[in-house]
């Protein structure tokens, strides 16, 4: 397994988006049987950045896809 395949970089644009991300991650974990995940703040980069790391590549890709769709929906796209 390539570690780069399971790391998702998230940049939160606002406090509102950070709150939405928190709810999204809780719901995603619940829907997917609470897979192992680590969420890191990235202090080396500006803005509210998170690295989301799933142990399972398939779950990580699913998370990335669903988060992108959630962001598009929130933007009205």
Biopython code that builds the backbone (N, CA, C, O; Angstrom):
import numpy as np
from Bio.PDB.StructureBuilder import StructureBuilder

atoms = [
    (1, "UNK", "N", (0.846, -1.179, 0.000)),
    (1, "UNK", "CA", (0.000, 0.000, 0.000)),
    (1, "UNK", "C", (0.886, 1.235, 0.000)),
    (1, "UNK", "O", (1.834, 1.330, 0.780)),
    (2, "UNK", "N", (0.578, 2.163, -0.864)),
    (2, "UNK", "CA", (1.311, 3.422, -0.960)),
    (2, "UNK", "C", (0.651, 4.427, -0.025)),
    (2, "UNK", "O", (-0.538, 4.711, -0.166)),
    (3, "UNK", "N", (1.406, 4.968, 0.928)),
    (3, "UNK", "CA", (0.848, 5.896, 1.913)),
    (3, "UNK", "C", (0.204, 7.101, 1.252)),
    (3, "UNK", "O", (-0.766, 7.643, 1.782)),
    (4, "UNK", "N", (0.718, 7.535, 0.106)),
    (4, "UNK", "CA", (0.144, 8.698, -0.575)),
    (4, "UNK", "C", (-1.281, 8.424, -1.039)),
    (4, "UNK", "O", (-2.055, 9.360, -1.240)),
    (5, "UNK", "N", (-1.637, 7.152, -1.211)),
    (5, "UNK", "CA", (-2.981, 6.805, -1.663)),
    (5, "UNK", "C", (-4.035, 6.991, -0.583)),
    (5, "UNK", "O", (-5.222, 7.067, -0.901)),
    (6, "UNK", "N", (-3.643, 7.067, 0.681)),
    (6, "UNK", "CA", (-4.629, 7.119, 1.752)),
    (6, "UNK", "C", (-4.619, 8.439, 2.510)),
    (6, "UNK", "O", (-5.354, 8.587, 3.486)),
    (7, "UNK", "N", (-3.808, 9.395, 2.088)),
    (7, "UNK", "CA", (-3.744, 10.698, 2.751)),
    (7, "UNK", "C", (-4.553, 11.696, 1.933)),
    (7, "UNK", "O", (-4.331, 11.867, 0.735)),
    (8, "UNK", "N", (-5.486, 12.346, 2.600)),
    (8, "UNK", "CA", (-6.314, 13.344, 1.944)),
    (8, "UNK", "C", (-6.019, 14.684, 2.603)),
    (8, "UNK", "O", (-6.177, 14.830, 3.815)),
    (9, "UNK", "N", (-5.593, 15.657, 1.815)),
    (9, "UNK", "CA", (-5.336, 17.004, 2.330)),
    (9, "UNK", "C", (-6.616, 17.818, 2.224)),
    (9, "UNK", "O", (-7.242, 17.879, 1.166)),
    (10, "UNK", "N", (-6.992, 18.435, 3.322)),
    (10, "UNK", "CA", (-8.209, 19.241, 3.384)),
    (10, "UNK", "C", (-7.803, 20.665, 3.758)),
    (10, "UNK", "O", (-7.048, 20.868, 4.709)),
    (11, "UNK", "N", (-8.299, 21.639, 3.018)),
    (11, "UNK", "CA", (-8.089, 23.032, 3.369)),
    (11, "UNK", "C", (-9.457, 23.631, 3.672)),
    (11, "UNK", "O", (-10.315, 23.710, 2.793)),
    (12, "UNK", "N", (-9.653, 24.047, 4.908)),
    (12, "UNK", "CA", (-10.930, 24.591, 5.347)),
    (12, "UNK", "C", (-10.909, 26.106, 5.169)),
    (12, "UNK", "O", (-10.055, 26.794, 5.728)),
    (13, "UNK", "N", (-11.841, 26.610, 4.400)),
    (13, "UNK", "CA", (-11.839, 28.017, 4.019)),
    (13, "UNK", "C", (-12.413, 28.939, 5.090)),
    (13, "UNK", "O", (-12.140, 30.139, 5.085)),
    (14, "UNK", "N", (-13.204, 28.389, 6.005)),
    (14, "UNK", "CA", (-13.859, 29.250, 6.995)),
    (14, "UNK", "C", (-14.206, 28.440, 8.243)),
    (14, "UNK", "O", (-14.118, 27.213, 8.253)),
    (15, "UNK", "N", (-14.597, 29.151, 9.284)),
    (15, "UNK", "CA", (-15.041, 28.477, 10.512)),
    (15, "UNK", "C", (-16.294, 27.660, 10.235)),
    (15, "UNK", "O", (-16.475, 26.589, 10.814)),
    (16, "UNK", "N", (-17.156, 28.150, 9.359)),
    (16, "UNK", "CA", (-18.371, 27.415, 8.994)),
    (16, "UNK", "C", (-18.019, 26.100, 8.306)),
    (16, "UNK", "O", (-18.622, 25.064, 8.585)),
    (17, "UNK", "N", (-17.033, 26.150, 7.403)),
    (17, "UNK", "CA", (-16.623, 24.926, 6.717)),
    (17, "UNK", "C", (-15.954, 23.959, 7.695)),
    (17, "UNK", "O", (-16.124, 22.747, 7.565)),
    (18, "UNK", "N", (-15.207, 24.462, 8.657)),
    (18, "UNK", "CA", (-14.583, 23.599, 9.669)),
    (18, "UNK", "C", (-15.655, 22.876, 10.482)),
    (18, "UNK", "O", (-15.501, 21.699, 10.810)),
    (19, "UNK", "N", (-16.729, 23.573, 10.803)),
    (19, "UNK", "CA", (-17.836, 22.958, 11.535)),
    (19, "UNK", "C", (-18.526, 21.909, 10.669)),
    (19, "UNK", "O", (-18.867, 20.829, 11.151)),
    (20, "UNK", "N", (-18.730, 22.223, 9.397)),
    (20, "UNK", "CA", (-19.333, 21.252, 8.484)),
    (20, "UNK", "C", (-18.439, 20.022, 8.328)),
    (20, "UNK", "O", (-18.933, 18.897, 8.268)),
    (21, "UNK", "N", (-17.121, 20.238, 8.261)),
    (21, "UNK", "CA", (-16.174, 19.124, 8.143)),
    (21, "UNK", "C", (-16.278, 18.210, 9.360)),
    (21, "UNK", "O", (-16.270, 16.987, 9.216)),
    (22, "UNK", "N", (-16.375, 18.787, 10.549)),
    (22, "UNK", "CA", (-16.488, 18.002, 11.766)),
    (22, "UNK", "C", (-17.722, 17.105, 11.721)),
    (22, "UNK", "O", (-17.638, 15.915, 12.027)),
    (23, "UNK", "N", (-18.859, 17.666, 11.344)),
    (23, "UNK", "CA", (-20.085, 16.870, 11.223)),
    (23, "UNK", "C", (-19.975, 15.832, 10.128)),
    (23, "UNK", "O", (-20.449, 14.706, 10.283)),
    (24, "UNK", "N", (-19.342, 16.209, 9.002)),
    (24, "UNK", "CA", (-19.183, 15.285, 7.888)),
    (24, "UNK", "C", (-18.351, 14.074, 8.297)),
    (24, "UNK", "O", (-18.718, 12.936, 8.004)),
    (25, "UNK", "N", (-17.230, 14.319, 8.976)),
    (25, "UNK", "CA", (-16.351, 13.207, 9.356)),
    (25, "UNK", "C", (-17.056, 12.266, 10.329)),
    (25, "UNK", "O", (-16.911, 11.048, 10.221)),
    (26, "UNK", "N", (-17.816, 12.810, 11.275)),
    (26, "UNK", "CA", (-18.557, 11.966, 12.210)),
    (26, "UNK", "C", (-19.578, 11.105, 11.477)),
    (26, "UNK", "O", (-19.681, 9.907, 11.742)),
    (27, "UNK", "N", (-20.327, 11.697, 10.565)),
    (27, "UNK", "CA", (-21.331, 10.949, 9.809)),
    (27, "UNK", "C", (-20.676, 9.910, 8.898)),
    (27, "UNK", "O", (-21.168, 8.787, 8.785)),
    (28, "UNK", "N", (-19.565, 10.282, 8.247)),
    (28, "UNK", "CA", (-18.874, 9.356, 7.353)),
    (28, "UNK", "C", (-18.388, 8.134, 8.128)),
    (28, "UNK", "O", (-18.574, 7.001, 7.683)),
    (29, "UNK", "N", (-17.770, 8.358, 9.274)),
    (29, "UNK", "CA", (-17.269, 7.237, 10.070)),
    (29, "UNK", "C", (-18.410, 6.339, 10.507)),
    (29, "UNK", "O", (-18.287, 5.115, 10.453)),
    (30, "UNK", "N", (-19.506, 6.917, 10.934)),
    (30, "UNK", "CA", (-20.666, 6.138, 11.360)),
    (30, "UNK", "C", (-21.217, 5.290, 10.212)),
    (30, "UNK", "O", (-21.505, 4.107, 10.390)),
    (31, "UNK", "N", (-21.362, 5.899, 9.042)),
    (31, "UNK", "CA", (-21.902, 5.176, 7.872)),
    (31, "UNK", "C", (-20.987, 4.051, 7.411)),
    (31, "UNK", "O", (-21.453, 3.086, 6.805)),
    (32, "UNK", "N", (-19.699, 4.159, 7.687)),
    (32, "UNK", "CA", (-18.724, 3.194, 7.161)),
    (32, "UNK", "C", (-18.142, 2.282, 8.229)),
    (32, "UNK", "O", (-17.061, 1.725, 8.037)),
    (33, "UNK", "N", (-18.830, 2.118, 9.340)),
    (33, "UNK", "CA", (-18.398, 1.161, 10.362)),
    (33, "UNK", "C", (-17.208, 1.609, 11.175)),
    (33, "UNK", "O", (-16.475, 0.771, 11.701)),
    (34, "UNK", "N", (-16.994, 2.901, 11.293)),
    (34, "UNK", "CA", (-15.914, 3.469, 12.108)),
    (34, "UNK", "C", (-14.536, 2.913, 11.741)),
    (34, "UNK", "O", (-13.871, 2.293, 12.570)),
    (35, "UNK", "N", (-14.106, 3.141, 10.473)),
    (35, "UNK", "CA", (-12.761, 2.691, 10.072)),
    (35, "UNK", "C", (-11.693, 3.483, 10.820)),
    (35, "UNK", "O", (-11.953, 4.573, 11.329)),
    (36, "UNK", "N", (-10.489, 2.916, 10.879)),
    (36, "UNK", "CA", (-9.380, 3.600, 11.541)),
    (36, "UNK", "C", (-8.992, 4.824, 10.732)),
    (36, "UNK", "O", (-8.755, 4.734, 9.528)),
    (37, "UNK", "N", (-8.929, 5.971, 11.398)),
    (37, "UNK", "CA", (-8.580, 7.225, 10.737)),
    (37, "UNK", "C", (-7.757, 8.078, 11.693)),
    (37, "UNK", "O", (-7.963, 8.044, 12.906)),
    (38, "UNK", "N", (-6.823, 8.844, 11.134)),
    (38, "UNK", "CA", (-6.073, 9.845, 11.907)),
    (38, "UNK", "C", (-6.268, 11.175, 11.204)),
    (38, "UNK", "O", (-6.218, 11.251, 9.976)),
    (39, "UNK", "N", (-6.491, 12.220, 11.984)),
    (39, "UNK", "CA", (-6.648, 13.559, 11.432)),
    (39, "UNK", "C", (-5.598, 14.443, 12.089)),
    (39, "UNK", "O", (-5.550, 14.565, 13.312)),
    (40, "UNK", "N", (-4.762, 15.054, 11.266)),
    (40, "UNK", "CA", (-3.667, 15.893, 11.757)),
    (40, "UNK", "C", (-3.869, 17.325, 11.301)),
    (40, "UNK", "O", (-4.230, 17.567, 10.149)),
    (41, "UNK", "N", (-3.640, 18.278, 12.197)),
    (41, "UNK", "CA", (-3.509, 19.667, 11.784)),
    (41, "UNK", "C", (-2.160, 19.772, 11.096)),
    (41, "UNK", "O", (-1.215, 19.084, 11.482)),
    (42, "UNK", "N", (-2.055, 20.613, 10.096)),
    (42, "UNK", "CA", (-0.791, 20.789, 9.389)),
    (42, "UNK", "C", (-0.236, 22.170, 9.715)),
    (42, "UNK", "O", (-0.551, 23.139, 9.023)),
    (43, "UNK", "N", (0.589, 22.276, 10.763)),
    (43, "UNK", "CA", (1.067, 23.587, 11.215)),
    (43, "UNK", "C", (2.051, 24.250, 10.258)),
    (43, "UNK", "O", (2.308, 25.448, 10.381)),
    (44, "UNK", "N", (2.604, 23.504, 9.316)),
    (44, "UNK", "CA", (3.588, 24.067, 8.397)),
    (44, "UNK", "C", (2.954, 24.871, 7.267)),
    (44, "UNK", "O", (3.649, 25.596, 6.556)),
    (45, "UNK", "N", (1.652, 24.748, 7.100)),
    (45, "UNK", "CA", (0.974, 25.428, 6.002)),
    (45, "UNK", "C", (0.012, 26.464, 6.554)),
    (45, "UNK", "O", (-0.502, 26.328, 7.664)),
    (46, "UNK", "N", (-0.222, 27.496, 5.765)),
    (46, "UNK", "CA", (-1.142, 28.544, 6.212)),
    (46, "UNK", "C", (-2.581, 28.084, 6.040)),
    (46, "UNK", "O", (-2.868, 27.184, 5.251)),
    (47, "UNK", "N", (-3.467, 28.701, 6.776)),
    (47, "UNK", "CA", (-4.873, 28.338, 6.695)),
    (47, "UNK", "C", (-5.193, 27.159, 7.592)),
    (47, "UNK", "O", (-4.315, 26.612, 8.260)),
    (48, "UNK", "N", (-6.431, 26.784, 7.599)),
    (48, "UNK", "CA", (-6.885, 25.656, 8.412)),
    (48, "UNK", "C", (-6.770, 24.390, 7.575)),
    (48, "UNK", "O", (-7.702, 24.026, 6.858)),
    (49, "UNK", "N", (-5.640, 23.729, 7.668)),
    (49, "UNK", "CA", (-5.385, 22.528, 6.865)),
    (49, "UNK", "C", (-5.385, 21.298, 7.740)),
    (49, "UNK", "O", (-4.905, 21.315, 8.874)),
    (50, "UNK", "N", (-5.933, 20.230, 7.190)),
    (50, "UNK", "CA", (-5.964, 18.937, 7.879)),
    (50, "UNK", "C", (-5.441, 17.870, 6.927)),
    (50, "UNK", "O", (-5.650, 17.939, 5.716)),
    (51, "UNK", "N", (-4.769, 16.902, 7.487)),
    (51, "UNK", "CA", (-4.417, 15.692, 6.745)),
    (51, "UNK", "C", (-5.259, 14.583, 7.344)),
    (51, "UNK", "O", (-5.195, 14.313, 8.543)),
    (52, "UNK", "N", (-6.048, 13.944, 6.497)),
    (52, "UNK", "CA", (-6.911, 12.856, 6.921)),
    (52, "UNK", "C", (-6.297, 11.577, 6.373)),
    (52, "UNK", "O", (-6.108, 11.442, 5.164)),
    (53, "UNK", "N", (-5.987, 10.641, 7.258)),
    (53, "UNK", "CA", (-5.287, 9.425, 6.859)),
    (53, "UNK", "C", (-6.121, 8.207, 7.258)),
    (53, "UNK", "O", (-6.389, 7.985, 8.439)),
    (54, "UNK", "N", (-6.523, 7.431, 6.270)),
    (54, "UNK", "CA", (-7.255, 6.190, 6.512)),
    (54, "UNK", "C", (-6.324, 5.003, 6.339)),
    (54, "UNK", "O", (-5.445, 5.011, 5.478)),
    (55, "UNK", "N", (-6.521, 4.000, 7.150)),
    (55, "UNK", "CA", (-5.737, 2.775, 7.056)),
    (55, "UNK", "C", (-6.092, 2.010, 5.785)),
    (55, "UNK", "O", (-5.247, 1.310, 5.226)),
    (56, "UNK", "N", (-7.313, 2.137, 5.334)),
    (56, "UNK", "CA", (-7.815, 1.407, 4.171)),
    (56, "UNK", "C", (-7.882, 2.358, 2.968)),
    (56, "UNK", "O", (-8.544, 3.394, 3.025)),
    (57, "UNK", "N", (-7.200, 2.001, 1.895)),
    (57, "UNK", "CA", (-7.137, 2.837, 0.701)),
    (57, "UNK", "C", (-8.525, 3.076, 0.113)),
    (57, "UNK", "O", (-8.843, 4.196, -0.284)),
    (58, "UNK", "N", (-9.344, 2.043, 0.056)),
    (58, "UNK", "CA", (-10.678, 2.159, -0.534)),
    (58, "UNK", "C", (-11.527, 3.157, 0.263)),
    (58, "UNK", "O", (-12.218, 3.994, -0.319)),
    (59, "UNK", "N", (-11.471, 3.064, 1.574)),
    (59, "UNK", "CA", (-12.229, 3.985, 2.424)),
    (59, "UNK", "C", (-11.686, 5.404, 2.267)),
    (59, "UNK", "O", (-12.460, 6.360, 2.224)),
    (60, "UNK", "N", (-10.375, 5.549, 2.181)),
    (60, "UNK", "CA", (-9.774, 6.866, 1.988)),
    (60, "UNK", "C", (-10.223, 7.516, 0.694)),
    (60, "UNK", "O", (-10.533, 8.707, 0.670)),
    (61, "UNK", "N", (-10.259, 6.745, -0.382)),
    (61, "UNK", "CA", (-10.714, 7.293, -1.659)),
    (61, "UNK", "C", (-12.198, 7.632, -1.612)),
    (61, "UNK", "O", (-12.627, 8.643, -2.167)),
    (62, "UNK", "N", (-12.978, 6.786, -0.949)),
    (62, "UNK", "CA", (-14.410, 7.055, -0.794)),
    (62, "UNK", "C", (-14.619, 8.351, -0.016)),
    (62, "UNK", "O", (-15.463, 9.169, -0.382)),
    (63, "UNK", "N", (-13.853, 8.538, 1.055)),
    (63, "UNK", "CA", (-13.942, 9.755, 1.854)),
    (63, "UNK", "C", (-13.628, 10.977, 0.998)),
    (63, "UNK", "O", (-14.368, 11.961, 1.022)),
    (64, "UNK", "N", (-12.540, 10.919, 0.246)),
    (64, "UNK", "CA", (-12.142, 12.052, -0.590)),
    (64, "UNK", "C", (-13.232, 12.391, -1.603)),
    (64, "UNK", "O", (-13.546, 13.564, -1.805)),
    (65, "UNK", "N", (-13.806, 11.381, -2.236)),
    (65, "UNK", "CA", (-14.858, 11.589, -3.225)),
    (65, "UNK", "C", (-16.099, 12.224, -2.577)),
    (65, "UNK", "O", (-16.660, 13.185, -3.104)),
    (66, "UNK", "N", (-16.516, 11.676, -1.431)),
    (66, "UNK", "CA", (-17.706, 12.200, -0.758)),
    (66, "UNK", "C", (-17.484, 13.608, -0.210)),
    (66, "UNK", "O", (-18.403, 14.427, -0.230)),
    (67, "UNK", "N", (-16.274, 13.902, 0.280)),
    (67, "UNK", "CA", (-15.996, 15.252, 0.788)),
    (67, "UNK", "C", (-16.032, 16.267, -0.364)),
    (67, "UNK", "O", (-16.571, 17.363, -0.209)),
    (68, "UNK", "N", (-15.460, 15.903, -1.513)),
    (68, "UNK", "CA", (-15.515, 16.807, -2.670)),
    (68, "UNK", "C", (-16.967, 17.075, -3.070)),
    (68, "UNK", "O", (-17.332, 18.215, -3.356)),
    (69, "UNK", "N", (-17.790, 16.032, -3.090)),
    (69, "UNK", "CA", (-19.199, 16.204, -3.441)),
    (69, "UNK", "C", (-19.911, 17.075, -2.415)),
    (69, "UNK", "O", (-20.742, 17.905, -2.782)),
    (70, "UNK", "N", (-19.598, 16.898, -1.136)),
    (70, "UNK", "CA", (-20.202, 17.697, -0.074)),
    (70, "UNK", "C", (-19.841, 19.171, -0.258)),
    (70, "UNK", "O", (-20.691, 20.050, -0.109)),
    (71, "UNK", "N", (-18.580, 19.432, -0.581)),
    (71, "UNK", "CA", (-18.144, 20.825, -0.783)),
    (71, "UNK", "C", (-18.835, 21.444, -1.991)),
    (71, "UNK", "O", (-19.235, 22.607, -1.944)),
    (72, "UNK", "N", (-18.979, 20.686, -3.066)),
    (72, "UNK", "CA", (-19.670, 21.201, -4.248)),
    (72, "UNK", "C", (-21.128, 21.511, -3.936)),
    (72, "UNK", "O", (-21.664, 22.528, -4.376)),
    (73, "UNK", "N", (-21.758, 20.636, -3.182)),
    (73, "UNK", "CA", (-23.152, 20.843, -2.791)),
    (73, "UNK", "C", (-23.283, 22.090, -1.922)),
    (73, "UNK", "O", (-24.210, 22.880, -2.099)),
    (74, "UNK", "N", (-22.362, 22.262, -0.992)),
    (74, "UNK", "CA", (-22.397, 23.422, -0.100)),
    (74, "UNK", "C", (-22.191, 24.734, -0.863)),
    (74, "UNK", "O", (-22.698, 25.783, -0.465)),
    (75, "UNK", "N", (-21.442, 24.658, -1.963)),
    (75, "UNK", "CA", (-21.189, 25.854, -2.780)),
    (75, "UNK", "C", (-22.309, 26.118, -3.770)),
    (75, "UNK", "O", (-22.311, 27.132, -4.468)),
    (76, "UNK", "N", (-23.265, 25.192, -3.824)),
    (76, "UNK", "CA", (-24.391, 25.358, -4.742)),
    (76, "UNK", "C", (-24.088, 24.930, -6.161)),
    (76, "UNK", "O", (-24.792, 25.321, -7.092)),
    (77, "UNK", "N", (-23.038, 24.124, -6.340)),
    (77, "UNK", "CA", (-22.674, 23.670, -7.692)),
    (77, "UNK", "C", (-23.461, 22.440, -8.096)),
    (77, "UNK", "O", (-23.280, 21.927, -9.200)),
]
sb = StructureBuilder()
sb.init_structure("model")
sb.init_model(0)
sb.init_chain("A")
sb.init_seg("    ")
for serial, (resi, resn, name, xyz) in enumerate(atoms, 1):
    if name == "N":
        sb.init_residue(resn, " ", resi, " ")
    sb.init_atom(name, np.array(xyz, "f"), 0.0, 1.0, " ", f" {name:<3s}", serial, name[0])
structure = sb.get_structure()
